[in-house]
């Protein structure tokens, strides 16, 4: 069970800020409040302080022994963002690193051209167990990730983002983890984020960060972008806009087949832009029109190239005539009406 707002409220600040002896006491007063309620969140474009990451990020889950080859092919096709995790059940982080190094050795890219993010999974299937101290588990996992994803052209290695694969079950564990991860910023890890986050958790975690303004804010959220996940994850997306965080969506294509296959607006986008598929049209509106960074795990080269060409095609088409810009705004508005702001 994730921590709830009521469980937070029952804790006094000194208890909250020293969850165990491995975490040094932090500032507890004064409480610095920020206008973060959903009612006051901005729906305009995110602030310029957002991390610079590609709109399309190659997802490496479930690639198994093909992982290295597919990562290499993705980079060769034009992907500059790579997502993985220190979770052997669904990912092979070491093979991801192998694919990256192969592309670098052939001169296709350099490390600085890439956005590389990995995840720490609070699960017995990874380094963390109830009998192993959390900070030790994090340290071990991060050292392994840095080694797996190291490149010969940039030493020492670094991660563009470290994402906690899900919130821990208790608030003190989340506080311990976040405080420990802060020690890696900004050299070994550039940004911190969360994945698989329910909206209530962000409300709770914000209160902790309000108590400790010296700690870094959440830079990115990676969640399932589907109708069945908190109604298109509307509250979390609004939270990201209001807090200068990037929203990354996964299952954007596979989780929404019934939507993009049957929505009239998606067909109009495909025909209007001359795109190769309805999938590309859906990506165009969600990625370019709504600003969602998308995890794309296709294993086919032609789909990689097609997906990567969507953004440029939208820009070209919008610039061809004024009428196109009006059509584009209408299409984006219709999709926003479908999935929420």
Order of alpha helices (4+ residues) and beta strands (2+ residues): alpha-alpha-beta-alpha-beta-alpha-beta-alpha-beta-alpha-beta-alpha-beta-alpha-beta-alpha-alpha-alpha-beta-alpha-alpha-alpha
